[in-house]
Amino acid sequence: TREVPLKWLRCLDLLNEEMTPWLPLNKVKALGEELDILFTGEIIDMLSLFNELGVLIYLTSTNALRNVVTKDPQWLLDCLSKVIRDDQLHRFNLEEIEKRGLSSEVDTLFKRAIVSKDLLEFLWKPDEVDFLLDLMKRTLLLSDWSVSIEHEKQYLVPSLLQDLDIVVSKHEYQVLYHFEGGVLPTGVFERLICLAVAHSIHSFPSESPVLSRNQCRLWMSDDLVSLQCEDGNIVCSFMNADIATSLIRMLSSMLGKIQSDVMNGKLKWCISVRKHGT
């Protein structure tokens, strides 16, 4: 049990008296100075402890995340639900969308699961965009899609992918990830797609991935591979046996990131490799 300094508790009271759902770090520093919390290191320690205790949300993995202290988790959920939503149940204000010239961006979001920076800047407030983008990347709800500085910035939202049949060339080998209990937890495959797509578009920018909700085809380890959900497993199919070791290492690293960042150590799996027809 860790003792919490009284001035930290008083600072928490001051934070909660603010009427906004989130505060910039500089505002928190200013409140801390009123209570003789003068050093940035102590402010970060205080906020990190309050984050561990669940009384606020404070993340530190990027500059944008470090600069925002979230008091109201419902505000976060409301912001994320402006992007991750059922377009049949929760429709946008189409009149306003058309007025802003964003109709095609909305179509692209729900048909291809790709969101433009312009649409995000419409859905969120300007001073929220960098923080929310980094949050969605950090939690693997979104990944970069376009990498060329010549094109508008776009992002993939895997949870919005549609169920499509992807024609996949015949592959000779398969790596199977078997999960504990024979059940693949909800959201794991979508987050794996996030990481795999981010790797693919940066390593092979001229080759666009082909994606659906339960299957994708993209370049990894110098080969065109297929990833899919199959009977509670994740199956990676490929042609070149020489890449098996690097492919397993890469996929295992991605699942390890999902394990540590999202699943809180609860994701367990074993691996098998098989040749087509065996």
Order of alpha helices (4+ residues) and beta strands (2+ residues): alpha-beta-alpha-alpha-alpha-beta-alpha-alpha-alpha-beta-alpha-alpha-beta-beta-beta-alpha-beta-beta-beta-beta-alpha-beta
